[in-house]
Amino acid sequence: MTTIDCAVDDSDIDVPIDDRDEGERRALELAHRIRLVAVRDPEQAQRLVDELIVALDAAMGGTFSEHLDGVAREVLQRALAKSRNSSETVRVP
């Protein structure tokens, strides 16, 4: 007699289990979209990344750099400096 196992193994289904998993999925999707932009227009992609970095720092009350080190911190500092310089250029006296 042959037995057929009807139990469903859902371990390979990519369904977010908690908010952290959902956040990771959304971050991966964002990274994918930025890569697509970078293929067509690298300068636009860099502007988007810089704007995202500046927005993250603002959302974290200017403490984003505390969570970074090395090259990542340098990228943040460059993006913040660029942002400050461009906002100074835009101001009308």
CNS distance restraints for C-alpha pairs under 8 A (distance, minus, plus):
assign (resid  16 and name CA) (resid  21 and name CA) 5.10 0.50 0.50
assign (resid  16 and name CA) (resid  22 and name CA) 5.25 0.50 0.50
assign (resid  16 and name CA) (resid  25 and name CA) 7.88 0.50 0.50
assign (resid  17 and name CA) (resid  21 and name CA) 6.21 0.50 0.50
assign (resid  17 and name CA) (resid  22 and name CA) 7.59 0.50 0.50
assign (resid  18 and name CA) (resid  22 and name CA) 6.46 0.50 0.50
assign (resid  19 and name CA) (resid  23 and name CA) 6.04 0.50 0.50
assign (resid  20 and name CA) (resid  24 and name CA) 6.18 0.50 0.50
assign (resid  21 and name CA) (resid  25 and name CA) 6.18 0.50 0.50
assign (resid  22 and name CA) (resid  26 and name CA) 6.22 0.50 0.50
assign (resid  23 and name CA) (resid  27 and name CA) 6.12 0.50 0.50
assign (resid  24 and name CA) (resid  28 and name CA) 6.19 0.50 0.50
assign (resid  25 and name CA) (resid  29 and name CA) 6.29 0.50 0.50
assign (resid  26 and name CA) (resid  30 and name CA) 6.18 0.50 0.50
assign (resid  27 and name CA) (resid  31 and name CA) 6.19 0.50 0.50
assign (resid  28 and name CA) (resid  32 and name CA) 6.16 0.50 0.50
assign (resid  29 and name CA) (resid  33 and name CA) 6.27 0.50 0.50
assign (resid  30 and name CA) (resid  34 and name CA) 6.24 0.50 0.50
assign (resid  31 and name CA) (resid  35 and name CA) 6.23 0.50 0.50
assign (resid  32 and name CA) (resid  36 and name CA) 6.38 0.50 0.50
assign (resid  33 and name CA) (resid  37 and name CA) 6.41 0.50 0.50
assign (resid  34 and name CA) (resid  38 and name CA) 6.10 0.50 0.50
assign (resid  34 and name CA) (resid  45 and name CA) 6.04 0.50 0.50
assign (resid  34 and name CA) (resid  48 and name CA) 7.80 0.50 0.50
assign (resid  34 and name CA) (resid  49 and name CA) 7.87 0.50 0.50
assign (resid  35 and name CA) (resid  39 and name CA) 6.33 0.50 0.50
assign (resid  35 and name CA) (resid  45 and name CA) 7.60 0.50 0.50
assign (resid  36 and name CA) (resid  40 and name CA) 6.88 0.50 0.50
assign (resid  37 and name CA) (resid  41 and name CA) 5.80 0.50 0.50
assign (resid  37 and name CA) (resid  42 and name CA) 6.99 0.50 0.50
assign (resid  37 and name CA) (resid  44 and name CA) 7.24 0.50 0.50
assign (resid  37 and name CA) (resid  45 and name CA) 5.65 0.50 0.50
assign (resid  38 and name CA) (resid  42 and name CA) 4.19 0.50 0.50
assign (resid  38 and name CA) (resid  43 and name CA) 7.42 0.50 0.50
assign (resid  38 and name CA) (resid  44 and name CA) 7.13 0.50 0.50
assign (resid  38 and name CA) (resid  45 and name CA) 4.93 0.50 0.50
assign (resid  38 and name CA) (resid  46 and name CA) 7.70 0.50 0.50
assign (resid  41 and name CA) (resid  45 and name CA) 6.37 0.50 0.50
assign (resid  42 and name CA) (resid  46 and name CA) 6.20 0.50 0.50
assign (resid  43 and name CA) (resid  47 and name CA) 6.29 0.50 0.50
assign (resid  44 and name CA) (resid  48 and name CA) 6.23 0.50 0.50
assign (resid  45 and name CA) (resid  49 and name CA) 6.22 0.50 0.50
assign (resid  46 and name CA) (resid  50 and name CA) 6.07 0.50 0.50
assign (resid  47 and name CA) (resid  51 and name CA) 6.09 0.50 0.50
assign (resid  48 and name CA) (resid  52 and name CA) 6.11 0.50 0.50
assign (resid  49 and name CA) (resid  53 and name CA) 6.16 0.50 0.50
assign (resid  50 and name CA) (resid  54 and name CA) 6.22 0.50 0.50
assign (resid  50 and name CA) (resid  76 and name CA) 7.85 0.50 0.50
assign (resid  50 and name CA) (resid  79 and name CA) 5.13 0.50 0.50
assign (resid  50 and name CA) (resid  80 and name CA) 7.90 0.50 0.50
assign (resid  51 and name CA) (resid  55 and name CA) 6.07 0.50 0.50
assign (resid  51 and name CA) (resid  79 and name CA) 7.58 0.50 0.50
assign (resid  51 and name CA) (resid  83 and name CA) 7.93 0.50 0.50
assign (resid  52 and name CA) (resid  56 and name CA) 6.08 0.50 0.50
assign (resid  53 and name CA) (resid  57 and name CA) 6.23 0.50 0.50
assign (resid  53 and name CA) (resid  76 and name CA) 6.37 0.50 0.50
assign (resid  53 and name CA) (resid  79 and name CA) 6.90 0.50 0.50
assign (resid  53 and name CA) (resid  80 and name CA) 7.93 0.50 0.50
assign (resid  54 and name CA) (resid  58 and name CA) 6.21 0.50 0.50
assign (resid  54 and name CA) (resid  76 and name CA) 7.52 0.50 0.50
assign (resid  54 and name CA) (resid  79 and name CA) 6.59 0.50 0.50
assign (resid  54 and name CA) (resid  80 and name CA) 5.95 0.50 0.50
assign (resid  54 and name CA) (resid  83 and name CA) 7.36 0.50 0.50
assign (resid  55 and name CA) (resid  59 and name CA) 6.03 0.50 0.50
assign (resid  56 and name CA) (resid  60 and name CA) 6.16 0.50 0.50
assign (resid  56 and name CA) (resid  64 and name CA) 6.80 0.50 0.50
assign (resid  57 and name CA) (resid  61 and name CA) 6.29 0.50 0.50
assign (resid  57 and name CA) (resid  62 and name CA) 4.86 0.50 0.50
assign (resid  57 and name CA) (resid  63 and name CA) 6.22 0.50 0.50
assign (resid  57 and name CA) (resid  64 and name CA) 4.79 0.50 0.50
assign (resid  57 and name CA) (resid  65 and name CA) 7.52 0.50 0.50
assign (resid  58 and name CA) (resid  62 and name CA) 5.39 0.50 0.50
assign (resid  60 and name CA) (resid  64 and name CA) 5.94 0.50 0.50
assign (resid  63 and name CA) (resid  67 and name CA) 7.63 0.50 0.50
assign (resid  64 and name CA) (resid  68 and name CA) 7.12 0.50 0.50
assign (resid  65 and name CA) (resid  69 and name CA) 7.49 0.50 0.50
assign (resid  65 and name CA) (resid  73 and name CA) 5.85 0.50 0.50
assign (resid  65 and name CA) (resid  76 and name CA) 6.97 0.50 0.50
assign (resid  68 and name CA) (resid  72 and name CA) 5.86 0.50 0.50
assign (resid  68 and name CA) (resid  73 and name CA) 5.21 0.50 0.50
assign (resid  69 and name CA) (resid  73 and name CA) 4.98 0.50 0.50
assign (resid  69 and name CA) (resid  74 and name CA) 7.92 0.50 0.50
assign (resid  70 and name CA) (resid  74 and name CA) 6.54 0.50 0.50
assign (resid  71 and name CA) (resid  75 and name CA) 6.16 0.50 0.50
assign (resid  72 and name CA) (resid  76 and name CA) 6.32 0.50 0.50
assign (resid  73 and name CA) (resid  77 and name CA) 6.23 0.50 0.50
assign (resid  74 and name CA) (resid  78 and name CA) 6.16 0.50 0.50
assign (resid  75 and name CA) (resid  79 and name CA) 6.15 0.50 0.50
assign (resid  76 and name CA) (resid  80 and name CA) 6.10 0.50 0.50
assign (resid  77 and name CA) (resid  81 and name CA) 6.08 0.50 0.50
assign (resid  78 and name CA) (resid  82 and name CA) 6.10 0.50 0.50
assign (resid  79 and name CA) (resid  83 and name CA) 6.07 0.50 0.50
assign (resid  80 and name CA) (resid  84 and name CA) 6.17 0.50 0.50
assign (resid  81 and name CA) (resid  85 and name CA) 6.13 0.50 0.50
assign (resid  82 and name CA) (resid  86 and name CA) 6.06 0.50 0.50
assign (resid  83 and name CA) (resid  87 and name CA) 6.11 0.50 0.50
assign (resid  84 and name CA) (resid  88 and name CA) 6.17 0.50 0.50
assign (resid  85 and name CA) (resid  89 and name CA) 6.26 0.50 0.50
assign (resid  86 and name CA) (resid  90 and name CA) 6.28 0.50 0.50
assign (resid  87 and name CA) (resid  91 and name CA) 6.42 0.50 0.50
